[in-house]
Structures are given as structure tokens and as C-alpha cells.
């Protein structure tokens, strides 16, 4: 095999380029999360032990550093589309006050919690199943029953003090970038009606805050449902009417700004487009198709409270009917049901795979380099110690009343975890976040280590032509480096020609490793990329130089081809257990079998 001098001249321009990894996994997804020998199962035992060690501490000791976990009721657990038994990695704790309360006295994976704003994830998913592409980009004003343009025109054109509702699309609402008022009537915290902020006295006293007095007539247009004790009876038209004349937070599509309002309005549109009452949308489109038998979109009658987690000090509020607020915070679910839900999302059970991949992407960054926002994803960027590799965690937080919940999907491993908590204590939200952090910092390294171990076992090795006269072979070695572990090409011969000198031109680096690109039944495709760039101390590296020299993987992938096929493409043939039986360097039109 020969390269022309012209091609070599062209390749020389990239001789100094070194790449980092693509966005995505370093290895195929792990398939063993639950066996006794799995690193993931060991990680979960570490999580359980850490929680046990706290809960079993003598509560009279003065050296305790974390206060309150024993007063939390919580359920946590893993799930995976590659290992169904991963759903058995669970931990449950029920507090004394919950045992004495009106709800369940025993906790399991089927115990039902209110999930608060995790409901927003269900609302967007139901919308993806219901809206067409054109509807996503239409204004919310097209989907409010009883709304007319003359009503909108009456609010005036002041874009500072009046929201430009014609710019607020369904897509912007789902993505938290609509710029609309945060909370709707009758759910927002208005100082004119809430207890005194300074004293806690139940009677509002705006004057103590330096605010001018307002009459009921001045307040009422923003609170049309305030005097109705049945919040479920607050009509969609009333909610939108109260919002029309309120100032925006930003122009639409400016910056992410959390808005419960957006998902109440999205829920109104969802009910309008589907022609179903909103409470019927979720069981019809999601719960029944996915077998989520312990998920509800309506609060239960008292006769069913024994299935639900209820804080001891809360006998009524937790079971309040959601009405128009269901789309923002009215869903109930269990740990086992959320595992089914997360598995179905990553498995594209109800959505086409391409639509799922499109959905599980950021819509906007935030001012924090480690946090982005999707629809309605809250996306945390976890950086692995040593390697600096990035793993994105697609989450949705719910936090209201006595409940805090997290749904967390980790696409790189086709796995995830859920956290459900309930308590009356003020530090509930912080403790729930601490539990989620403990799982994250323990289980992501465990998932990475298990994926690496399986890749080393299943894919590393020597492959050769079964026709000895061809003299073709390749050796894939696993490098367990703490800086840049992975599958590396360490020997490559084709038709008696040493191909190793070609690899720097293919990958753009001195060393060449393989990263997974497409995984199908019986096949796993990889792309050749450069090993990690190591810069000397005090090297100047700004954003533009970093792009061209250290982050150009996405620029040069598939750039060098042979007969139209990328020289960077390597396809493993794998058996039912994921073990490679052969490899095909695709551009070379040959198949090599495992030796």
C-alpha cells in the first residue's frame, strides 16, 4: 500500500495537530452493573455503606458533621438499558415521623412520592409525543383557549414592562428560555399577600419593606384565582389572563431563566393539542405504555394514602389536586417507575432514536461552564479526575413542599439513577443534593471503570487475516494510564506493509486510540483519534489555539478517506456477550479474525 508524495504533502500540514476525545463515551456501555464482581455493584455497596455509617451513628455524639439525614425518608436506585438487574441496586430509609404519619409505614421501590418539578420532564416528553415540528415553533398564544389577538394588543407594546407573548414559542417554554414571569397566579410569592418577610407574621405588611400600599383592585388582575379555595378549578384562560400584563424577565431566547409558569402554559397547550384533560394525558401517553403502574397525575383519595410517602406534619397539602399546575409539579411516582421511565427514554421506546438524541442535547449554556440547560434538562458536566474526560449528566430536579427528587440519566453509560426524598426539615433540599452528589462522585467513576474493564476484556487483542498469504494483522492494546486510558492501536500490518506510520495522519497524533461511534447489535464502530495532549508548564494556550491543537477531534474526523471510506473507521464484530470475534479496518476492505 503506497501514498503519493502529493498526499503526504497535504497530510504534513496536520503533523502538529493533537486531539482530545469526542463528546460521548470512551468505551462501549457496560453490560454488568449488578453481579458481585462488577465495579458498579461495588460502588453501590460503597454508597450504601456511607449512608449506613451515618444513620447508625450514635445520635448523641457531638462529632457528627451531617445533621438531619435520619429525619429524611428517601429511596435511591440505579438503572441501565444494558443490565436490567441494575434496578435492584437500591437503598431505602423511612424516618420516624413518616412512619407515624398518614402515609406508608414501610418503604420499597414501589412507594409513591410526589416528584414536584420532575413533572416538567414528563410534560416535555408527552409534548414530544404529541406536537409536530411546526407547533413547537408557534407562539403559545395559538394554544390558549379563549385567547384573542385583541386581548394581547390591549396590553400595549412596552417590551420592558409587557411580555411579548407572540415571541414565546412552545419550544422556548420547554427550554426555560422564554423570559416569561417565573410563577403564575395563584402560585407566585407576592409580597402583597404573603406573610411578613421580616417577622413571619401571617398578615402581610409591605410597608415594613418600604413598599407603597396597594388596593385589592390593583392586586386582583394578577391574582384571578386567589380567592378560589379550589386551585384545581383555576381555568387556563384565567392563568394566562393574569400573566398578560406582567413584565418579562428577559426577551425570549436571551438566557435560561427558571419558570414554573412556562410548564403550566406548556401543559395548557398540551391539553389543547391532544384534546384530552391534562390529567389524562400522562397515563394515556406515558404511564400505561411504559407499565408505570405507580405513577399518577392526580392526588389520591385518602383511602389510598397507605401507598404514598407522606411527611408526618403534612396531612393535606401534599395531596392537593394540581389542576393547571400538573404540567409543572403535579406528578406522583415511585423509584421503580422512574427506573422504567429512564430506561425507556434512553432506549427510545416511544420516540425514534434520532429524536431522542436530538432532545438530549443542550439548548442553552449558563454562566457556569459546568452547567447547561435543555428541554427541560438540567445538564451537569462531570470531569473525571486525572483524564479530564467529560461525562454529561441529564437531570431534572423537583423541589416543593416536603419533597425533593432527582431524575438523572447518563447517556455515556446508558444508565442512570434516581433520588426521591420527603421530609419536613428545612435542610431537606441540601441533604437530597448531598445524596445525589454521593451517588454521582461514586458511581460515575465506577461506571467508567467497569466500561473500561469490559472493553479491555472484550476488545483488546490481536486480530489477523484467516488467509496467511495476506500477512495482515492488527493489535489493539488497553492502556490503563491514569491520564489517558483507552484502546490503542499498537501494531498494524496490511498486505505485508507496516501501517503504523500512517496512523498519525489518520488520527492527528503521535499515538492513536479508538473511541466508540456507533453501537448496533453484533457490531461496534470506532473512530481513530489522537491520544491526550500534554502541554509543558507555562504553555500559553488561549481558546483559539486550544481549538486548533487540542480540541480539533470534531474538525478532522473522517477527513482522510480511501475510496470514499474513512481511514479512521474500525468496526468490531461482537458476539452476544459483547466479545469481539473480528475487526474490519473499513477503508482497507478486509476482515481480521481474533487470534
C-alpha positions, 0 to 999 in steps of 0.5 A: 500500500503506497501514498503519493508524495502529493498526499503526504504533502497535504497530510504534513500540514496536520503533523502538529495537530493533537486531539482530545476525545469526542463528546460521548463515551470512551468505551462501549456501555457496560453490560454488568452493573449488578453481579458481585464482581462488577465495579458498579455493584461495588460502588453501590455497596460503597454508597450504601455503606456511607449512608449506613455509617451515618444513620447508625451513628450514635445520635448523641455524639457531638462529632457528627458533621451531617445533621438531619439525614435520619429525619429524611425518608428517601429511596435511591436506585440505579438503572441501565438499558444494558443490565436490567438487574441494575434496578435492584441496586437500591437503598431505602430509609423511612424516618420516624415521623413518616412512619407515624404519619398518614402515609406508608409505614414501610418503604420499597421501590414501589412507594409513591412520592410526589416528584414536584418539578420532575413533572416538567420532564414528563410534560416535555416528553408527552409534548414530544409525543404529541406536537409536530415540528411546526407547533413547537415553533408557534407562539403559545398564544395559538394554544390558549383557549379563549385567547384573542389577538385583541386581548394581547394588543390591549396590553400595549407594546412596552417590551420592558414592562409587557411580555411579548407573548407572540415571541414565546414559542412552545419550544422556548417554554420547554427550554426555560428560555422564554423570559416569561414571569417565573410563577403564575397566579395563584402560585407566585410569592407576592409580597402583597399577600404573603406573610411578613418577610421580616417577622413571619407574621401571617398578615402581610405588611409591605410597608415594613419593606418600604413598599407603597400600599396597594388596593385589592383592585390593583392586586386582583388582575394578577391574582384571578384565582386567589380567592378560589379555595379550589386551585384545581378549578383555576381555568387556563384562560384565567392563568394566562389572563393574569400573566398578560400584563406582567413584565418579562424577565428577559426577551425570549431566547436571551438566557435560561431563566427558571419558570414554573409558569412556562410548564403550566402554559406548556401543559395548557397547550398540551391539553389543547393539542391532544384534546384530552384533560391534562390529567389524562394525558400522562397515563394515556401517553406515558404511564400505561405504555411504559407499565408505570403502574405507580405513577399518577397525575392526580392526588389520591383519595385518602383511602389510598394514602397507605401507598404514598410517602407522606411527611408526618406534619403534612396531612393535606397539602401534599395531596392537593389536586394540581389542576393547571399546575400538573404540567409543572409539579403535579406528578406522583411516582415511585423509584421503580417507575422512574427506573422504567421511565429512564430506561425507556427514554434512553432506549427510545421506546416511544420516540425514534432514536434520532429524536431522542438524541436530538432532545438530549442535547443542550439548548442553552449554556449558563454562566457556569461552564459546568452547567447547561440547560435543555428541554427541560434538562438540567445538564451537569458536566462531570470531569473525571479526575486525572483524564479530564474526560467529560461525562454529561449528566441529564437531570431534572430536579423537583423541589416543593413542599416536603419533597425533593427528587432527582431524575438523572440519566447518563447517556455515556453509560446508558444508565442512570439513577434516581433520588426521591426524598420527603421530609419536613426539615428545612435542610431537606433540599441540601441533604437530597443534593448531598445524596445525589452528589454521593451517588454521582462522585461514586458511581460515575467513576465506577461506571467508567471503570467497569466500561473500561474493564469490559472493553479491555476484556472484550476488545483488546487483542490481536486480530489477523487475516484467516488467509496467511498469504495476506500477512495482515494483522492488527493489535489493539492494546488497553492502556490503563494510564491514569491520564489517558486510558483507552484502546490503542492501536499498537501494531498494524500490518496490511498486505505485508506493509507496516501501517503504523506510520500512517496512523498519525495522519489518520488520527492527528497524533503521535499515538492513536486510540479508538473511541466508540461511534456507533453501537448496533447489535453484533457490531461496534464502530470506532473512530481513530483519534489522537491520544491526550495532549500534554502541554509543558508548564507555562504553555500559553494556550488561549481558546483559539489555539486550544481549538486548533491543537487540542480540541480539533477531534470534531474538525478532522474526523473522517477527513482522510478517506480511501475510496470514499471510506474513512481511514479512521473507521474500525468496526468490531464484530461482537458476539452476544456477550459483547466479545469481539470475534473480528475487526474490519479496518473499513477503508482497507476492505478486509476482515481480521479474525481474533487470534 
